Amino acid sequence: MRTMDIGRLNKRLRLLKLGESEDSLGQSIVDLEEIATVWGSLYPVRGAEFYEVQKIQSRITHKCYIRYRSDIDTNCFIEFEGVRYSIESVMDPDLEHKMLEIMCSEHTNKEQLPDHPDPPPNQTISEVIDDDGESDDND
């Protein structure tokens, strides 16, 4: 049985969920809607803990604890100080409905990431040796 130390719930977290609404033309649009603002803890996953989590999910970077809510799932997001986190898993420790343990990762939209620069042209081994100033005709 785990007990919740409510003193550690010291961060104001916004819980967001994708929702559908209509724009001025009557077309449906998908946007994030705020579910609630709650007190919780959010901290980066540490060394060995990160290694263990990597076996399951390679992008998990943070762990969060909040009081139990039934409306939180992996389709939700957490926002703290302007940074948005995608929820990767939601667990109810000991199935007591007292708190939620949430594993999440910093949310990045792949379409907004900068393009990678072009890789350098492929060189053969002989070109690399020639760049070092050595050549085969030193005999």
Helices and strands as residue ranges (DSSP letters): G 6-8, E 11-22, E 28-44, H 47-54, E 62-67, E 76-80, E 83-91, G 93-95, E 99-106, G 110-112, H 125-131, G 136-138
